[in-house]
Amino acid sequence: MSASCSAPSAAGASQLSQALLGQQISIGVTRLALNAQQQQGDAANQLLASAAQLSQAIGKGQQFDAVG
């Protein structure tokens, strides 16, 4: 009878182990997605900063005042 008592326990442990593994995989995938979004956000911020610098540089040097 002890074999029948340990079988459900082993099955339950296996299910728990599979559930924990699934949860760890889900967390890992979520972290990868979050990291990708963070990198895209950083790239967008760099692009905006570069555009702002370029727009400021475009206006410079167009008019020269040589009165002195």
Buried (B, 14 or more C-beta within 10 A) or exposed (E): EEEEEEEEEEEEEEEEEEEEEEEEEEEEEEEEEEEEEEEEEEEEEEEEEEEEEEEEEEEEEEEEEEEE
